[in-house]
Amino acid sequence: MEAATELGAGAEPIESMDWLREFGERYQAAWNAHDPEAVAACVAEDVVWEDPALPEPARGRAEVAEFVRMGATAFPDYRFSEPGAPAIDDDGLVAYVPWRMTGTNTGPIDPPGFAPTGRSFEVEGVDLWRFRGGLIWRYSAVYDFAGMARQLGLLPGRGGRAEKGIVGVQRLRARLPL
C-alpha cells in the first residue's frame, strides 16, 4: 500500500493552468528569496520530497525547510529560472515544471561534509508536483546530479585518472563479500 501512496495515489486534480502558473511564481520567488519557511508553506505537512541530492526523501515541512537552508548555506547565490512553460498531464494530477538553477559553492555542503570549492554550476531539471489541498504533496526533482557534482569539482571528470582510480576501487570492492 505504501508504494501506491508514494506514486501519488490520493493526489487531487490541478485546478487550472492559470492556477499552476500563479503557484509556480510564488514557489520560485520563495526559493529565490532563500526563504525556507516560504518554500515549506508551499508543501503539505505530510509532503514526500525526492531530490537526487538527498540520500532519503525529505518528509514533512520541517525537513523541506532544512533542505532549503542547507542549499542556501552551500550556494548562497543560487537562483532559479524557468526555461520553459509548465505542463499538466492528461489526468490533471501531475504538473511538470522545467527549471534552471545556477549558483556558486562558497559554503559547506553538509551533509555529507564537503568543503566549499568556489566553483559555479548550471543545471536544468524538471519538477514533478502532485497536489493535495492546494499544496505540493508529492515532489520529485529530475536532473543530472552527477553532472552538477562534476561542475562543482565533487566528482572527477569523465575519462581522467581520478575516474579510473574510482573505478578500480569499485571493482575491488565488488569482489568483497557483503
C-alpha positions in Angstrom: 0.0 0.0 0.0 2.9 2.4 0.8 4.2 2.1 -2.8 0.9 3.2 -4.3 0.8 6.2 -1.9 4.4 7.1 -2.8 3.4 7.2 -6.5 0.7 9.7 -5.8 -2.5 7.8 -5.2 -4.6 10.4 -3.4 -3.4 13.4 -5.4 -6.0 16.0 -6.3 -6.6 17.4 -9.8 -4.8 20.6 -10.6 -7.3 23.5 -10.7 -6.1 25.1 -14.0 -3.0 26.2 -15.9 -3.5 29.7 -14.6 -3.6 28.5 -11.0 -0.5 26.4 -11.6 1.4 29.4 -13.1 0.5 31.5 -10.1 1.5 28.8 -7.7 4.8 28.3 -9.6 5.6 32.0 -9.4 5.1 32.1 -5.6 7.1 28.9 -5.2 10.0 30.2 -7.4 10.0 33.5 -5.5 10.3 31.7 -2.2 13.3 29.7 -3.5 15.0 32.8 -4.9 14.4 34.7 -1.7 16.3 31.8 0.1 13.3 31.6 2.4 13.0 28.1 3.9 9.6 28.8 5.6 8.1 30.3 2.4 9.1 27.2 0.4 7.8 24.9 3.2 4.5 26.9 3.1 4.1 25.6 -0.5 4.1 22.0 0.6 1.7 19.8 2.5 2.5 18.9 6.1 3.0 15.3 5.1 4.9 16.0 1.9 7.3 13.4 0.5 10.1 15.3 -1.2 12.5 13.4 -3.5 15.7 15.1 -4.8 18.8 13.4 -6.2 20.8 15.5 -3.7 19.1 13.8 -0.8 20.1 10.2 0.4 16.5 9.7 1.5 13.3 11.6 0.7 12.6 14.6 3.0 9.3 14.0 4.8 7.3 16.9 6.1 7.6 20.7 6.0 10.4 20.9 8.6 12.7 18.6 6.5 11.9 20.5 3.3 12.8 23.8 5.1 16.1 22.2 6.3 16.9 21.2 2.7 16.4 24.8 1.6 18.6 26.0 4.5 21.4 23.6 3.5 21.1 24.8 -0.1 21.3 28.4 0.9 24.4 27.7 3.1 26.2 25.8 0.3 25.2 28.1 -2.5 24.3 31.5 -1.1 23.9 33.0 -4.6 21.7 30.2 -6.1 19.0 31.3 -8.4 16.1 29.5 -10.2 14.6 30.5 -13.5 12.1 28.8 -15.8 13.5 27.9 -19.3 10.0 26.8 -20.4 6.3 26.6 -19.6 4.9 24.1 -17.1 2.6 21.4 -18.3 -0.2 19.3 -16.7 -0.5 15.6 -17.5 -3.7 14.3 -19.2 -5.4 13.2 -16.0 -4.7 16.5 -14.4 -2.8 15.1 -11.4 0.8 15.8 -12.2 2.5 19.2 -13.0 5.8 19.1 -15.0 7.7 22.2 -14.2 11.1 22.9 -16.0 13.7 24.9 -14.3 17.3 26.1 -14.5 19.4 26.6 -11.3 22.7 28.4 -11.1 25.0 29.1 -8.2 28.4 29.0 -6.7 29.6 26.7 -3.9 31.0 29.1 -1.3 29.7 27.3 1.8 30.0 23.8 3.1 27.8 21.1 1.6 26.6 19.3 4.8 25.7 16.5 4.7 28.0 14.9 3.7 30.6 17.5 4.8 32.2 18.7 1.5 34.3 21.9 1.9 33.4 24.8 -0.4 35.0 24.5 -3.9 34.3 28.1 -5.1 33.1 26.6 -8.3 29.9 27.6 -10.1 27.3 25.3 -11.7 24.3 25.5 -14.0 21.9 22.6 -14.2 18.5 22.2 -15.8 15.8 19.9 -14.5 12.1 19.2 -14.2 10.0 19.0 -11.1 7.0 16.7 -10.9 4.4 18.1 -8.5 1.3 16.2 -7.2 -1.1 18.3 -5.1 -3.4 17.9 -2.2 -5.2 20.8 -0.6 -3.6 23.3 -3.0 -0.1 22.4 -1.8 2.6 20.1 -3.2 2.0 16.7 -1.6 4.5 14.6 -3.6 7.6 16.2 -5.1 10.2 14.6 -7.4 13.1 16.5 -9.0 14.8 15.1 -12.1 18.2 16.5 -13.1 21.8 15.4 -13.8 23.1 15.4 -10.2 26.4 13.7 -11.3 26.9 16.5 -13.9 26.3 19.1 -11.3 28.8 17.4 -9.0 31.4 17.4 -11.8 30.9 21.1 -12.3 31.5 21.7 -8.6 34.6 19.5 -8.5 33.0 16.9 -6.2 33.3 14.2 -8.8 36.2 13.7 -11.2 35.9 14.5 -14.9 35.0 11.6 -17.3 37.9 9.5 -18.5 40.6 11.0 -16.3 42.9 9.3 -13.9 40.8 10.1 -10.9 37.7 8.4 -12.5 39.8 5.4 -13.4 41.0 5.2 -9.8 37.5 5.3 -8.5 36.5 2.5 -11.0 39.4 0.4 -9.8 38.4 0.8 -6.1 34.8 0.0 -7.0 35.9 -3.2 -8.8 38.0 -4.3 -5.8 35.0 -3.6 -3.5 32.7 -5.5 -5.8 34.8 -8.7 -5.3 34.4 -8.5 -1.5 31.6 -10.3 0.2 28.8 -8.1 1.6 
